[in-house]
């Protein structure tokens, strides 16, 4: 099943480099959590750790971010996924220690550097 490692690979390999080329002044995230693990319609298995990681990756490109909630069909998956994104947004974009603490709190066994090596 498609999950965190797949999304991280695609973000690092394709999406983030393209976004960096645009050098945006603002990034707007349409946060539809259909791809969340446990969502009955999405058929994908992205965990709160994956969403946290993607959010932090975008913040490393441009710290000025707006997140708009717009989807997800499992209230439990929506809750934990939204919370992980919110927790990342509460930290300073360059505070890797705080970000790694979020990953640890989510139960991730890898830190930010490990995920970057997946790409």
Residue frames relative to the residue before (quaternion, step in Angstrom):
aa qw qx qy qz dx dy dz
X 1.0000 0.0000 0.0000 0.0000 0.00 0.00 0.00
X 0.5135 -0.6320 0.4894 0.3120 3.56 -1.08 0.74
X 0.0881 0.8137 -0.5652 0.1035 3.57 -0.86 0.96
X 0.8562 -0.1738 0.1225 0.4709 3.53 -1.31 -0.50
X 0.7001 0.4834 -0.2937 0.4358 3.58 0.69 -1.05
X 0.6377 0.5210 -0.3269 0.4638 3.58 1.03 -0.72
X 0.6716 0.4906 -0.2933 0.4714 3.57 0.90 -0.92
X 0.6499 0.5156 -0.3158 0.4605 3.57 0.97 -0.87
X 0.6348 0.5301 -0.3263 0.4578 3.58 0.95 -0.86
X 0.6907 0.4737 -0.2847 0.4664 3.60 0.82 -0.97
X 0.6298 0.5288 -0.3387 0.4572 3.60 0.99 -0.78
X 0.7183 0.4552 -0.2544 0.4606 3.58 0.77 -1.06
X 0.7264 0.4581 -0.2481 0.4482 3.58 0.94 -0.84
X 0.8274 0.2266 -0.0788 0.5078 3.58 0.92 -0.90
X 0.7667 0.4254 -0.2380 0.4178 3.58 0.49 -1.20
X 0.7019 0.4802 -0.2985 0.4332 3.60 0.69 -1.01
X 0.6501 0.4979 -0.3470 0.4573 3.66 0.88 -0.72
X 0.6450 0.5070 -0.3245 0.4708 3.60 0.99 -0.77
X 0.6512 0.5084 -0.3182 0.4649 3.59 0.91 -0.88
X 0.6297 0.5341 -0.3352 0.4538 3.62 0.98 -0.81
X 0.6258 0.5488 -0.3407 0.4372 3.61 1.01 -0.74
X 0.6630 0.4977 -0.3010 0.4712 3.57 1.09 -0.69
X 0.1766 -0.8187 0.5233 0.1573 3.60 1.21 -0.52
X 0.0407 0.8608 -0.5063 0.0327 3.60 0.74 1.04
X 0.4399 -0.6665 0.5375 0.2710 3.56 -1.25 0.57
X 0.7736 0.0725 -0.0132 0.6293 3.56 1.28 -0.46
X 0.1493 -0.7498 0.6350 0.1103 3.54 -1.12 0.71
X 0.1395 -0.7685 0.6209 0.0669 3.55 -0.86 1.00
X 0.1786 -0.7871 0.5866 0.0668 3.54 -0.72 1.14
X 0.2208 -0.7261 0.6385 0.1278 3.52 -0.83 1.04
X 0.1290 -0.8519 0.5070 0.0219 3.55 0.03 1.36
X 0.1017 0.7554 -0.6316 0.1421 3.49 0.01 1.37
X 0.2173 -0.8232 0.5158 0.0954 3.54 -0.50 1.12
X 0.1911 0.7959 -0.5402 0.1954 3.58 1.04 0.82
X 0.6878 0.4808 -0.2759 0.4686 3.57 1.15 -0.61
X 0.4378 0.7151 -0.4458 0.3135 3.59 1.28 0.06
X 0.5569 -0.5773 0.4804 0.3546 3.52 -1.15 0.69
X 0.7772 0.3087 -0.2470 0.4896 3.56 -0.79 1.03
X 0.5258 0.6113 -0.4292 0.4069 3.59 1.24 -0.17
X 0.4383 -0.7482 0.4328 0.2464 3.61 -0.69 1.04
X 0.7375 0.4245 -0.2418 0.4662 3.62 1.11 -0.48
X 0.6445 0.5940 -0.3203 0.3593 3.57 1.02 -0.76
X 0.1985 -0.8130 0.5217 0.1655 3.55 0.94 -0.83
X 0.5901 0.5109 -0.3695 0.5041 3.57 1.23 0.48
X 0.3052 -0.7915 0.5130 0.1313 3.56 -1.17 0.43
X 0.1960 0.7745 -0.5718 0.1865 3.60 0.74 1.04
X 0.2938 -0.7700 0.5475 0.1446 3.57 -0.85 1.03
X 0.6860 -0.4398 0.3553 0.4580 3.60 -1.25 0.09
X 0.5895 0.5638 -0.3621 0.4512 3.59 1.11 -0.62
X 0.6574 0.5115 -0.3050 0.4617 3.59 0.94 -0.85
X 0.6621 0.4898 -0.3065 0.4773 3.58 0.96 -0.82
X 0.6202 0.5281 -0.3419 0.4685 3.58 1.01 -0.77
X 0.6696 0.5108 -0.2993 0.4485 3.55 0.88 -0.96
X 0.6675 0.4942 -0.3089 0.4636 3.61 0.88 -0.88
X 0.6308 0.5295 -0.3292 0.4619 3.58 1.02 -0.80
X 0.6673 0.4882 -0.2994 0.4761 3.57 0.91 -0.90
X 0.6244 0.5462 -0.3380 0.4445 3.59 1.00 -0.75
X 0.6652 0.4796 -0.2959 0.4899 3.58 1.00 -0.80
X 0.6426 0.5208 -0.3260 0.4578 3.59 1.04 -0.73
X 0.6136 0.5354 -0.3524 0.4611 3.59 1.13 -0.51
X 0.6353 0.4929 -0.3203 0.5008 3.57 1.21 -0.45
X 0.7808 -0.0969 0.1152 0.6063 3.57 0.89 -1.00
X 0.3203 -0.7919 0.4855 0.1859 3.61 -0.43 1.15
X 0.6149 0.5180 -0.3564 0.4760 3.59 1.24 -0.28
X 0.1357 0.8122 -0.5375 0.1819 3.55 -0.16 1.37
X 0.1251 -0.7363 0.6583 0.0940 3.53 -1.17 0.72
X 0.1392 -0.7854 0.6004 0.0575 3.57 -0.92 0.93
X 0.0865 -0.7880 0.6095 0.0112 3.56 -0.82 1.06
X 0.3315 -0.7470 0.5472 0.1809 3.55 -0.71 1.10
X 0.1614 0.8165 -0.5370 0.1374 3.57 -0.78 1.00
X 0.8396 0.1256 -0.1034 0.5183 3.57 0.67 0.83
X 0.4509 0.6174 -0.5522 0.3325 3.48 -1.35 0.21
X 0.1663 -0.8408 0.5137 0.0387 3.53 -0.78 1.02
X 0.6353 0.4127 -0.3481 0.5521 3.55 1.25 0.40
X 0.4049 -0.7423 0.4737 0.2462 3.57 -0.50 1.14
X 0.6379 0.5207 -0.3367 0.4567 3.59 1.00 -0.73
X 0.6714 0.4805 -0.2967 0.4798 3.61 0.88 -0.90
X 0.6311 0.5379 -0.3157 0.4611 3.55 1.02 -0.84
X 0.6509 0.5333 -0.3073 0.4445 3.57 0.96 -0.90
X 0.7480 0.4099 -0.2429 0.4621 3.60 0.64 -1.09
X 0.6358 0.5195 -0.3335 0.4633 3.60 1.06 -0.64
X 0.6509 0.5047 -0.3053 0.4779 3.59 0.94 -0.88
X 0.6452 0.5282 -0.3191 0.4505 3.56 0.96 -0.86
X 0.6564 0.5054 -0.3321 0.4511 3.60 0.92 -0.78
X 0.6349 0.5084 -0.3248 0.4827 3.60 1.02 -0.78
X 0.6537 0.5175 -0.3084 0.4579 3.59 0.90 -0.91
X 0.6497 0.5222 -0.3201 0.4502 3.59 0.94 -0.85
X 0.6384 0.5061 -0.3275 0.4785 3.58 1.01 -0.76
X 0.6733 0.5113 -0.3025 0.4402 3.59 0.90 -0.88
X 0.6329 0.5441 -0.3317 0.4398 3.60 1.17 -0.42
X 0.6653 0.4837 -0.3079 0.4781 3.60 1.22 -0.29
X 0.5814 -0.5402 0.4595 0.3988 3.55 -1.29 0.25
X 0.5702 -0.6451 0.3832 0.3345 3.61 -0.85 0.90
X 0.7398 0.4037 -0.2268 0.4881 3.62 1.05 -0.64
X 0.5254 0.6400 -0.4067 0.3860 3.60 1.28 0.05
X 0.1633 -0.8335 0.5238 0.0643 3.56 0.19 1.31
X 0.6014 0.5606 -0.3614 0.4397 3.58 1.09 -0.63
X 0.6633 0.4876 -0.3025 0.4804 3.60 0.94 -0.87
X 0.6470 0.5133 -0.3240 0.4615 3.57 1.00 -0.79
X 0.6551 0.4985 -0.3152 0.4723 3.59 0.91 -0.84
X 0.6116 0.5339 -0.3501 0.4672 3.60 1.12 -0.61
X 0.6151 0.5261 -0.3429 0.4767 3.59 1.04 -0.73
X 0.6498 0.5077 -0.3196 0.4667 3.59 0.90 -0.89
X 0.6520 0.5073 -0.3141 0.4679 3.58 0.96 -0.85
X 0.6498 0.5187 -0.3142 0.4582 3.59 0.94 -0.86
X 0.6708 0.4837 -0.2858 0.4841 3.57 1.15 -0.64
X 0.5534 -0.6381 0.3782 0.3788 3.55 1.29 -0.09
X 0.3786 0.7265 -0.4934 0.2924 3.58 1.22 0.29
X 0.3296 -0.7389 0.5530 0.1989 3.54 -1.01 0.78
X 0.6766 0.4309 -0.2787 0.5281 3.58 1.27 -0.27
X 0.3234 -0.7031 0.5831 0.2470 3.54 -1.22 0.43
X 0.7686 -0.3750 0.2465 0.4558 3.55 -1.29 0.05
X 0.6557 0.5267 -0.3195 0.4364 3.59 0.93 -0.85
X 0.6299 0.5331 -0.3384 0.4523 3.58 1.00 -0.74
X 0.6582 0.5042 -0.3177 0.4600 3.57 0.92 -0.86
X 0.6395 0.5324 -0.3382 0.4397 3.59 0.98 -0.76
X 0.6420 0.5315 -0.3195 0.4508 3.59 1.11 -0.63
X 0.5561 0.6108 -0.3923 0.4048 3.60 1.22 -0.31
X 0.6312 0.5752 -0.3294 0.4027 3.54 1.12 -0.65
